[in-house]
């Protein structure tokens, strides 16, 4: 019975070739409303004053919180093997790069 319950809860996830390549991002802008979080992933290039959003992920507040916990857990695991990740202070970016401002 326990084996049947386990197989009933399995999810078959397919990763297509286009998505498997991934998208490089070195900046994320997070905005939110009362119903969703929007995470825009951006690639900034040195010396170029303009950047495009390369990917946008929209999450419910519950999924955003689960993502935060999963990232925290994975960062802890990474640092236990590879040592602390250093925060690199770079040039300051404006808090609003022309996108929508966060709403509570």
N, CA, C and O atoms as a GROMACS GRO file, in nm:
protein
  416
    1UNK      N    1   0.083  -0.120   0.000
    1UNK     CA    2   0.000   0.000   0.000
    1UNK      C    3   0.087   0.126   0.000
    1UNK      O    4   0.059   0.221  -0.073
    2UNK      N    5   0.193   0.126   0.082
    2UNK     CA    6   0.282   0.242   0.089
    2UNK      C    7   0.350   0.265  -0.046
    2UNK      O    8   0.367   0.380  -0.087
    3UNK      N    9   0.389   0.157  -0.116
    3UNK     CA   10   0.450   0.171  -0.248
    3UNK      C   11   0.353   0.232  -0.347
    3UNK      O   12   0.392   0.314  -0.430
    4UNK      N   13   0.226   0.192  -0.339
    4UNK     CA   14   0.125   0.248  -0.429
    4UNK      C   15   0.106   0.397  -0.403
    4UNK      O   16   0.092   0.474  -0.498
    5UNK      N   17   0.105   0.437  -0.276
    5UNK     CA   18   0.090   0.580  -0.243
    5UNK      C   19   0.208   0.659  -0.296
    5UNK      O   20   0.190   0.770  -0.347
    6UNK      N   21   0.330   0.603  -0.284
    6UNK     CA   22   0.448   0.672  -0.333
    6UNK      C   23   0.442   0.693  -0.484
    6UNK      O   24   0.476   0.801  -0.532
    7UNK      N   25   0.401   0.592  -0.559
    7UNK     CA   26   0.395   0.606  -0.704
    7UNK      C   27   0.283   0.699  -0.746
    7UNK      O   28   0.294   0.765  -0.850
    8UNK      N   29   0.174   0.705  -0.668
    8UNK     CA   30   0.065   0.796  -0.700
    8UNK      C   31   0.109   0.941  -0.686
    8UNK      O   32   0.056   1.028  -0.755
    9UNK      N   33   0.205   0.969  -0.599
    9UNK     CA   34   0.249   1.106  -0.573
    9UNK      C   35   0.368   1.147  -0.658
    9UNK      O   36   0.411   1.262  -0.649
   10UNK      N   37   0.423   1.058  -0.739
   10UNK     CA   38   0.535   1.094  -0.824
   10UNK      C   39   0.488   1.183  -0.938
   10UNK      O   40   0.378   1.167  -0.991
   11UNK      N   41   0.573   1.276  -0.974
   11UNK     CA   42   0.544   1.367  -1.085
   11UNK      C   43   0.649   1.344  -1.193
   11UNK      O   44   0.769   1.343  -1.164
   12UNK      N   45   0.604   1.324  -1.313
   12UNK     CA   46   0.694   1.306  -1.426
   12UNK      C   47   0.722   1.444  -1.485
   12UNK      O   48   0.633   1.505  -1.544
   13UNK      N   49   0.843   1.492  -1.470
   13UNK     CA   50   0.880   1.626  -1.518
   13UNK      C   51   0.964   1.613  -1.643
   13UNK      O   52   1.065   1.541  -1.644
   14UNK      N   53   0.923   1.682  -1.748
   14UNK     CA   54   0.996   1.680  -1.874
   14UNK      C   55   1.074   1.809  -1.890
   14UNK      O   56   1.021   1.917  -1.866
   15UNK      N   57   1.199   1.798  -1.931
   15UNK     CA   58   1.285   1.914  -1.954
   15UNK      C   59   1.321   1.918  -2.101
   15UNK      O   60   1.402   1.837  -2.149
   16UNK      N   61   1.260   2.012  -2.173
   16UNK     CA   62   1.286   2.024  -2.316
   16UNK      C   63   1.425   2.080  -2.343
   16UNK      O   64   1.487   2.141  -2.255
   17UNK      N   65   1.474   2.059  -2.465
   17UNK     CA   66   1.609   2.102  -2.500
   17UNK      C   67   1.628   2.253  -2.487
   17UNK      O   68   1.731   2.298  -2.437
   18UNK      N   69   1.530   2.331  -2.530
   18UNK     CA   70   1.543   2.477  -2.525
   18UNK      C   71   1.555   2.526  -2.381
   18UNK      O   72   1.634   2.616  -2.352
   19UNK      N   73   1.477   2.468  -2.293
   19UNK     CA   74   1.480   2.510  -2.153
   19UNK      C   75   1.604   2.455  -2.083
   19UNK      O   76   1.659   2.520  -1.995
   20UNK      N   77   1.648   2.337  -2.122
   20UNK     CA   78   1.763   2.273  -2.058
   20UNK      C   79   1.891   2.356  -2.073
   20UNK      O   80   1.980   2.348  -1.989
   21UNK      N   81   1.900   2.434  -2.180
   21UNK     CA   82   2.017   2.520  -2.200
   21UNK      C   83   2.027   2.627  -2.092
   21UNK      O   84   2.137   2.674  -2.061
   22UNK      N   85   1.915   2.666  -2.035
   22UNK     CA   86   1.916   2.766  -1.930
   22UNK      C   87   1.934   2.907  -1.985
   22UNK      O   88   1.958   2.927  -2.104
   23UNK      N   89   1.923   3.002  -1.895
   23UNK     CA   90   1.940   3.144  -1.927
   23UNK      C   91   2.033   3.202  -1.822
   23UNK      O   92   2.007   3.189  -1.702
   24UNK      N   93   2.141   3.265  -1.865
   24UNK     CA   94   2.234   3.327  -1.771
   24UNK      C   95   2.176   3.460  -1.723
   24UNK      O   96   2.126   3.540  -1.801
   25UNK      N   97   2.184   3.481  -1.592
   25UNK     CA   98   2.136   3.605  -1.532
   25UNK      C   99   2.233   3.647  -1.422
   25UNK      O  100   2.281   3.564  -1.346
   26UNK      N  101   2.261   3.778  -1.416
   26UNK     CA  102   2.344   3.828  -1.307
   26UNK      C  103   2.271   3.937  -1.228
   26UNK      O  104   2.332   4.011  -1.150
   27UNK      N  105   2.140   3.945  -1.248
   27UNK     CA  106   2.057   4.039  -1.172
   27UNK      C  107   1.915   3.987  -1.171
   27UNK      O  108   1.864   3.942  -1.274
   28UNK      N  109   1.851   3.992  -1.056
   28UNK     CA  110   1.710   3.957  -1.046
   28UNK      C  111   1.637   4.072  -0.979
   28UNK      O  112   1.681   4.126  -0.878
   29UNK      N  113   1.525   4.110  -1.038
   29UNK     CA  114   1.440   4.213  -0.982
   29UNK      C  115   1.311   4.144  -0.937
   29UNK      O  116   1.247   4.073  -1.015
   30UNK      N  117   1.274   4.164  -0.812
   30UNK     CA  118   1.155   4.098  -0.758
   30UNK      C  119   1.052   4.204  -0.723
   30UNK      O  120   1.080   4.298  -0.648
   31UNK      N  121   0.933   4.187  -0.777
   31UNK     CA  122   0.820   4.274  -0.743
   31UNK      C  123   0.705   4.185  -0.697
   31UNK      O  124   0.706   4.064  -0.722
   32UNK      N  125   0.608   4.244  -0.631
   32UNK     CA  126   0.496   4.162  -0.585
   32UNK      C  127   0.368   4.244  -0.572
   32UNK      O  128   0.371   4.366  -0.556
   33UNK      N  129   0.259   4.174  -0.579
   33UNK     CA  130   0.128   4.229  -0.548
   33UNK      C  131   0.073   4.144  -0.434
   33UNK      O  132   0.146   4.063  -0.377
   34UNK      N  133  -0.051   4.161  -0.401
   34UNK     CA  134  -0.106   4.081  -0.292
   34UNK      C  135  -0.131   3.936  -0.334
   34UNK      O  136  -0.157   3.852  -0.249
   35UNK      N  137  -0.125   3.906  -0.463
   35UNK     CA  138  -0.154   3.770  -0.509
   35UNK      C  139  -0.037   3.697  -0.574
   35UNK      O  140  -0.043   3.576  -0.593
   36UNK      N  141   0.071   3.769  -0.610
   36UNK     CA  142   0.180   3.702  -0.679
   36UNK      C  143   0.313   3.775  -0.663
   36UNK      O  144   0.318   3.895  -0.637
   37UNK      N  145   0.419   3.698  -0.680
   37UNK     CA  146   0.555   3.750  -0.686
   37UNK      C  147   0.602   3.736  -0.830
   37UNK      O  148   0.578   3.633  -0.894
   38UNK      N  149   0.668   3.839  -0.882
   38UNK     CA  150   0.722   3.836  -1.017
   38UNK      C  151   0.873   3.852  -1.006
   38UNK      O  152   0.923   3.949  -0.950
   39UNK      N  153   0.946   3.753  -1.059
   39UNK     CA  154   1.092   3.756  -1.057
   39UNK      C  155   1.140   3.771  -1.201
   39UNK      O  156   1.123   3.681  -1.282
   40UNK      N  157   1.201   3.885  -1.230
   40UNK     CA  158   1.259   3.910  -1.361
   40UNK      C  159   1.408   3.885  -1.353
   40UNK      O  160   1.478   3.944  -1.270
   41UNK      N  161   1.458   3.796  -1.440
   41UNK     CA  162   1.600   3.764  -1.446
   41UNK      C  163   1.660   3.842  -1.562
   41UNK      O  164   1.612   3.835  -1.675
   42UNK      N  165   1.767   3.916  -1.533
   42UNK     CA  166   1.826   4.010  -1.626
   42UNK      C  167   1.975   3.979  -1.642
   42UNK      O  168   2.039   3.932  -1.548
   43UNK      N  169   2.028   4.006  -1.761
   43UNK     CA  170   2.172   3.993  -1.784
   43UNK      C  171   2.226   4.133  -1.811
   43UNK      O  172   2.196   4.194  -1.913
   44UNK      N  173   2.307   4.183  -1.717
   44UNK     CA  174   2.375   4.312  -1.734
   44UNK      C  175   2.511   4.288  -1.797
   44UNK      O  176   2.584   4.197  -1.755
   45UNK      N  177   2.545   4.368  -1.896
   45UNK     CA  178   2.676   4.357  -1.959
   45UNK      C  179   2.758   4.480  -1.922
   45UNK      O  180   2.704   4.591  -1.921
   46UNK      N  181   2.886   4.463  -1.891
   46UNK     CA  182   2.970   4.577  -1.854
   46UNK      C  183   2.973   4.683  -1.963
   46UNK      O  184   2.990   4.652  -2.081
   47UNK      N  185   2.957   4.807  -1.923
   47UNK     CA  186   2.966   4.919  -2.015
   47UNK      C  187   2.844   4.940  -2.103
   47UNK      O  188   2.843   5.031  -2.185
   48UNK      N  189   2.742   4.858  -2.087
   48UNK     CA  190   2.620   4.873  -2.166
   48UNK      C  191   2.510   4.925  -2.074
   48UNK      O  192   2.474   4.859  -1.977
   49UNK      N  193   2.457   5.044  -2.103
   49UNK     CA  194   2.360   5.106  -2.011
   49UNK      C  195   2.220   5.047  -2.019
   49UNK      O  196   2.132   5.086  -1.942
   50UNK      N  197   2.198   4.953  -2.111
   50UNK     CA  198   2.065   4.896  -2.129
   50UNK      C  199   2.073   4.744  -2.109
   50UNK      O  200   2.170   4.681  -2.148
   51UNK      N  201   1.969   4.688  -2.048
   51UNK     CA  202   1.964   4.544  -2.027
   51UNK      C  203   1.822   4.496  -2.052
   51UNK      O  204   1.726   4.569  -2.032
   52UNK      N  205   1.810   4.371  -2.096
   52UNK     CA  206   1.680   4.312  -2.121
   52UNK      C  207   1.649   4.204  -2.019
   52UNK      O  208   1.738   4.135  -1.970
   53UNK      N  209   1.521   4.193  -1.988
   53UNK     CA  210   1.476   4.080  -1.906
   53UNK      C  211   1.488   3.956  -1.993
   53UNK      O  212   1.433   3.951  -2.104
   54UNK      N  213   1.559   3.856  -1.944
   54UNK     CA  214   1.580   3.733  -2.019
   54UNK      C  215   1.478   3.626  -1.985
   54UNK      O  216   1.450   3.537  -2.066
   55UNK      N  217   1.422   3.635  -1.864
   55UNK     CA  218   1.324   3.537  -1.822
   55UNK      C  219   1.240   3.597  -1.710
   55UNK      O  220   1.291   3.674  -1.628
   56UNK      N  221   1.114   3.561  -1.705
   56UNK     CA  222   1.024   3.608  -1.599
   56UNK      C  223   0.954   3.487  -1.539
   56UNK      O  224   0.901   3.403  -1.612
   57UNK      N  225   0.955   3.479  -1.406
   57UNK     CA  226   0.886   3.372  -1.336
   57UNK      C  227   0.784   3.436  -1.243
   57UNK      O  228   0.817   3.527  -1.166
   58UNK      N  229   0.660   3.389  -1.251
   58UNK     CA  230   0.552   3.442  -1.168
   58UNK      C  231   0.511   3.332  -1.070
   58UNK      O  232   0.481   3.220  -1.110
   59UNK      N  233   0.511   3.366  -0.942
   59UNK     CA  234   0.484   3.269  -0.836
   59UNK      C  235   0.373   3.316  -0.743
   59UNK      O  236   0.353   3.436  -0.725
   60UNK      N  237   0.302   3.222  -0.686
   60UNK     CA  238   0.211   3.257  -0.577
   60UNK      C  239   0.296   3.289  -0.454
   60UNK      O  240   0.411   3.247  -0.448
   61UNK      N  241   0.242   3.361  -0.357
   61UNK     CA  242   0.320   3.387  -0.235
   61UNK      C  243   0.368   3.257  -0.167
   61UNK      O  244   0.479   3.252  -0.114
   62UNK      N  245   0.284   3.154  -0.168
   62UNK     CA  246   0.322   3.027  -0.106
   62UNK      C  247   0.440   2.963  -0.179
   62UNK      O  248   0.532   2.913  -0.115
   63UNK      N  249   0.438   2.966  -0.312
   63UNK     CA  250   0.550   2.909  -0.387
   63UNK      C  251   0.676   2.993  -0.373
   63UNK      O  252   0.786   2.939  -0.371
   64UNK      N  253   0.661   3.125  -0.363
   64UNK     CA  254   0.777   3.212  -0.342
   64UNK      C  255   0.844   3.177  -0.209
   64UNK      O  256   0.967   3.172  -0.200
   65UNK      N  257   0.763   3.153  -0.107
   65UNK     CA  258   0.820   3.118   0.024
   65UNK      C  259   0.888   2.981   0.019
   65UNK      O  260   0.994   2.963   0.078
   66UNK      N  261   0.828   2.885  -0.052
   66UNK     CA  262   0.892   2.753  -0.068
   66UNK      C  263   1.024   2.766  -0.143
   66UNK      O  264   1.122   2.699  -0.109
   67UNK      N  265   1.026   2.851  -0.246
   67UNK     CA  266   1.150   2.874  -0.321
   67UNK      C  267   1.258   2.933  -0.231
   67UNK      O  268   1.374   2.892  -0.237
   68UNK      N  269   1.219   3.031  -0.148
   68UNK     CA  270   1.315   3.092  -0.057
   68UNK      C  271   1.374   2.987   0.038
   68UNK      O  272   1.495   2.985   0.061
   69UNK      N  273   1.290   2.900   0.092
   69UNK     CA  274   1.339   2.795   0.184
   69UNK      C  275   1.428   2.696   0.110
   69UNK      O  276   1.530   2.653   0.165
   70UNK      N  277   1.392   2.660  -0.012
   70UNK     CA  278   1.473   2.566  -0.089
   70UNK      C  279   1.608   2.627  -0.125
   70UNK      O  280   1.710   2.558  -0.119
   71UNK      N  281   1.611   2.755  -0.162
   71UNK     CA  282   1.738   2.822  -0.191
   71UNK      C  283   1.826   2.828  -0.066
   71UNK      O  284   1.946   2.802  -0.073
   72UNK      N  285   1.765   2.862   0.047
   72UNK     CA  286   1.841   2.869   0.172
   72UNK      C  287   1.902   2.733   0.205
   72UNK      O  288   2.018   2.725   0.244
   73UNK      N  289   1.824   2.626   0.189
   73UNK     CA  290   1.873   2.491   0.217
   73UNK      C  291   1.986   2.454   0.121
   73UNK      O  292   2.088   2.399   0.163
   74UNK      N  293   1.969   2.483  -0.007
   74UNK     CA  294   2.071   2.448  -0.105
   74UNK      C  295   2.198   2.531  -0.088
   74UNK      O  296   2.308   2.479  -0.109
   75UNK      N  297   2.185   2.656  -0.052
   75UNK     CA  298   2.303   2.739  -0.026
   75UNK      C  299   2.380   2.685   0.094
   75UNK      O  300   2.503   2.680   0.092
   76UNK      N  301   2.308   2.644   0.198
   76UNK     CA  302   2.374   2.584   0.316
   76UNK      C  303   2.450   2.459   0.277
   76UNK      O  304   2.564   2.439   0.320
   77UNK      N  305   2.389   2.375   0.196
   77UNK     CA  306   2.455   2.251   0.152
   77UNK      C  307   2.578   2.283   0.066
   77UNK      O  308   2.683   2.221   0.082
   78UNK      N  309   2.565   2.379  -0.024
   78UNK     CA  310   2.677   2.420  -0.109
   78UNK      C  311   2.793   2.470  -0.023
   78UNK      O  312   2.907   2.430  -0.042
   79UNK      N  313   2.762   2.559   0.072
   79UNK     CA  314   2.868   2.618   0.155
   79UNK      C  315   2.932   2.515   0.248
   79UNK      O  316   3.049   2.530   0.283
   80UNK      N  317   2.859   2.411   0.287
   80UNK     CA  318   2.920   2.308   0.372
   80UNK      C  319   3.026   2.229   0.296
   80UNK      O  320   3.117   2.174   0.356
   81UNK      N  321   3.013   2.223   0.164
   81UNK     CA  322   3.110   2.152   0.080
   81UNK      C  323   3.219   2.246   0.028
   81UNK      O  324   3.337   2.211   0.029
   82UNK      N  325   3.179   2.366  -0.018
   82UNK     CA  326   3.270   2.456  -0.089
   82UNK      C  327   3.315   2.578  -0.008
   82UNK      O  328   3.396   2.657  -0.057
   83UNK      N  329   3.265   2.593   0.111
   83UNK     CA  330   3.299   2.711   0.191
   83UNK      C  331   3.200   2.824   0.166
   83UNK      O  332   3.118   2.817   0.075
   84UNK      N  333   3.211   2.929   0.248
   84UNK     CA  334   3.115   3.039   0.237
   84UNK      C  335   3.119   3.109   0.102
   84UNK      O  336   3.226   3.127   0.042
   85UNK      N  337   3.003   3.147   0.055
   85UNK     CA  338   2.992   3.228  -0.067
   85UNK      C  339   3.015   3.372  -0.023
   85UNK      O  340   2.946   3.422   0.066
   86UNK      N  341   3.110   3.438  -0.086
   86UNK     CA  342   3.142   3.576  -0.050
   86UNK      C  343   3.047   3.672  -0.119
   86UNK      O  344   3.020   3.660  -0.238
   87UNK      N  345   2.997   3.767  -0.043
   87UNK     CA  346   2.919   3.875  -0.102
   87UNK      C  347   3.016   3.972  -0.165
   87UNK      O  348   3.105   4.024  -0.097
   88UNK      N  349   3.001   3.998  -0.294
   88UNK     CA  350   3.088   4.092  -0.363
   88UNK      C  351   3.012   4.223  -0.378
   88UNK      O  352   2.905   4.228  -0.439
   89UNK      N  353   3.068   4.326  -0.323
   89UNK     CA  354   3.006   4.458  -0.334
   89UNK      C  355   3.043   4.517  -0.469
   89UNK      O  356   3.160   4.544  -0.497
   90UNK      N  357   2.944   4.537  -0.551
   90UNK     CA  358   2.966   4.596  -0.682
   90UNK      C  359   2.913   4.737  -0.684
   90UNK      O  360   2.870   4.790  -0.581
   91UNK      N  361   2.916   4.798  -0.800
   91UNK     CA  362   2.862   4.933  -0.810
   91UNK      C  363   2.712   4.931  -0.778
   91UNK      O  364   2.642   4.837  -0.814
   92UNK      N  365   2.667   5.033  -0.711
   92UNK     CA  366   2.527   5.039  -0.673
   92UNK      C  367   2.437   5.052  -0.794
   92UNK      O  368   2.467   5.125  -0.888
   93UNK      N  369   2.327   4.981  -0.791
   93UNK     CA  370   2.228   4.988  -0.896
   93UNK      C  371   2.107   5.063  -0.841
   93UNK      O  372   2.078   5.055  -0.722
   94UNK      N  373   2.037   5.135  -0.926
   94UNK     CA  374   1.915   5.198  -0.877
   94UNK      C  375   1.816   5.091  -0.835
   94UNK      O  376   1.808   4.985  -0.896
   95UNK      N  377   1.741   5.119  -0.731
   95UNK     CA  378   1.645   5.021  -0.681
   95UNK      C  379   1.533   4.996  -0.781
   95UNK      O  380   1.476   4.887  -0.782
   96UNK      N  381   1.500   5.091  -0.862
   96UNK     CA  382   1.395   5.074  -0.961
   96UNK      C  383   1.456   5.100  -1.099
   96UNK      O  384   1.490   5.214  -1.132
   97UNK      N  385   1.470   4.995  -1.177
   97UNK     CA  386   1.531   5.009  -1.309
   97UNK      C  387   1.427   5.032  -1.417
   97UNK      O  388   1.444   4.987  -1.530
   98UNK      N  389   1.320   5.100  -1.381
   98UNK     CA  390   1.219   5.130  -1.480
   98UNK      C  391   1.103   5.033  -1.479
   98UNK      O  392   1.006   5.051  -1.552
   99UNK      N  393   1.111   4.930  -1.397
   99UNK     CA  394   1.003   4.832  -1.390
   99UNK      C  395   0.900   4.874  -1.286
   99UNK      O  396   0.912   4.980  -1.225
  100UNK      N  397   0.799   4.791  -1.266
  100UNK     CA  398   0.697   4.824  -1.167
  100UNK      C  399   0.754   4.818  -1.027
  100UNK      O  400   0.845   4.740  -0.999
  101UNK      N  401   0.701   4.900  -0.940
  101UNK     CA  402   0.746   4.899  -0.801
  101UNK      C  403   0.665   4.796  -0.724
  101UNK      O  404   0.552   4.764  -0.761
  102UNK      N  405   0.723   4.745  -0.618
  102UNK     CA  406   0.657   4.644  -0.537
  102UNK      C  407   0.533   4.701  -0.470
  102UNK      O  408   0.530   4.818  -0.431
  103UNK      N  409   0.432   4.618  -0.459
  103UNK     CA  410   0.309   4.657  -0.392
  103UNK      C  411   0.279   4.554  -0.285
  103UNK      O  412   0.299   4.435  -0.307
  104UNK      N  413   0.231   4.599  -0.172
  104UNK     CA  414   0.195   4.505  -0.065
  104UNK      C  415   0.048   4.474  -0.069
  104UNK      O  416  -0.001   4.397   0.013
   0.00000   0.00000   0.00000
